[in-house]
Amino acid sequence: MKKGLLIVLIVMVATAITAIAQVKPDWVTKSPGWVDGDIVFGVGKAPKMTNSSLQRSIAANRARAGILKVVGLKVATLKGSEVVEIWQDDNGDLYALAKVVKAGITE
């Protein structure tokens, strides 16, 4: 009986950890991005695909494009931009959050 209770407890804890890991970050809904002081953030999304490397690259590039939209540019150099967070939803869509210092944006 104790062994069965332990198994149930382990399953409950594993389920709780999985649920916590899937909490959607606030930034996911802030597309295309926002400005916070001297930092510009961009959000990009890539649909589920079998090539996870390509999916990540697409999400990152779209996040950087989001930065350009926020500052009202179509083409610019984003010196020092970086992807600071990645999140995947239950459907397999991948979201990327990129940031750059305003001074790093040049036309």
C-alpha positions in Angstrom: 0.0 0.0 0.0 2.8 2.4 0.9 4.5 1.7 -2.5 1.3 2.6 -4.4 0.9 5.8 -2.4 4.5 6.8 -3.2 3.9 6.2 -7.0 0.8 8.3 -6.9 2.7 11.1 -5.1 5.6 10.9 -7.6 3.1 11.2 -10.5 1.4 14.2 -8.9 4.7 16.0 -8.4 5.8 15.3 -12.0 2.5 16.6 -13.3 2.8 19.8 -11.2 6.3 20.4 -12.4 5.3 19.9 -16.0 2.4 22.4 -15.5 4.7 25.0 -14.0 7.2 24.6 -16.8 4.4 25.4 -19.4 3.3 28.7 -17.9 3.2 31.2 -20.7 5.6 34.1 -20.1 4.0 37.6 -20.3 6.3 38.7 -23.1 4.9 36.1 -25.5 1.8 38.3 -26.0 3.7 41.6 -26.5 4.2 41.2 -30.2 6.0 42.8 -32.0 7.8 44.2 -29.0 8.3 47.1 -26.6 10.8 49.7 -25.3 11.9 49.7 -21.7 14.3 52.6 -21.0 17.4 52.1 -23.3 16.5 48.6 -24.2 14.2 47.6 -27.2 12.6 44.1 -27.1 11.2 42.1 -30.0 9.1 39.0 -30.0 9.1 36.4 -32.8 7.1 33.2 -33.4 7.9 30.2 -35.5 5.3 27.5 -36.2 5.9 23.9 -35.2 8.3 22.1 -37.5 10.5 19.0 -37.5 13.7 20.9 -37.9 14.1 22.5 -34.4 17.3 24.4 -35.4 15.4 26.1 -38.3 12.4 26.8 -36.1 14.7 28.5 -33.5 16.4 30.5 -36.2 13.1 31.7 -37.7 11.7 32.7 -34.3 15.0 34.6 -33.5 15.0 36.4 -36.8 11.3 37.4 -36.4 12.1 38.7 -32.9 14.8 40.9 -34.4 12.3 42.1 -37.0 10.0 42.9 -34.2 12.6 45.2 -32.8 12.8 47.0 -36.1 9.0 47.4 -36.1 9.0 48.9 -32.6 11.5 51.6 -33.6 9.8 52.2 -37.0 12.6 51.0 -39.3 12.5 48.5 -42.1 16.3 47.9 -42.4 19.0 48.5 -39.7 21.9 46.9 -38.0 21.2 45.6 -34.5 24.7 45.6 -33.0 24.8 43.5 -29.8 21.3 42.1 -30.2 20.7 38.8 -28.5 18.0 36.3 -27.9 17.4 36.3 -24.2 14.6 33.8 -23.8 12.9 31.0 -25.8 9.5 29.4 -25.0 7.6 26.7 -26.7 3.8 26.3 -26.3 1.8 23.0 -26.2 1.1 23.2 -29.9 4.8 23.2 -30.7 5.0 26.9 -31.7 8.3 28.5 -30.6 8.6 32.0 -29.3 11.8 34.0 -29.1 12.5 37.2 -27.1 15.3 39.4 -28.4 16.8 42.6 -27.0 19.2 45.3 -28.1 20.4 48.6 -26.6 18.9 51.6 -28.5 22.4 52.8 -29.2 23.1 49.5 -31.1 20.5 50.3 -33.7 21.9 52.0 -36.8 20.4 52.6 -40.2 
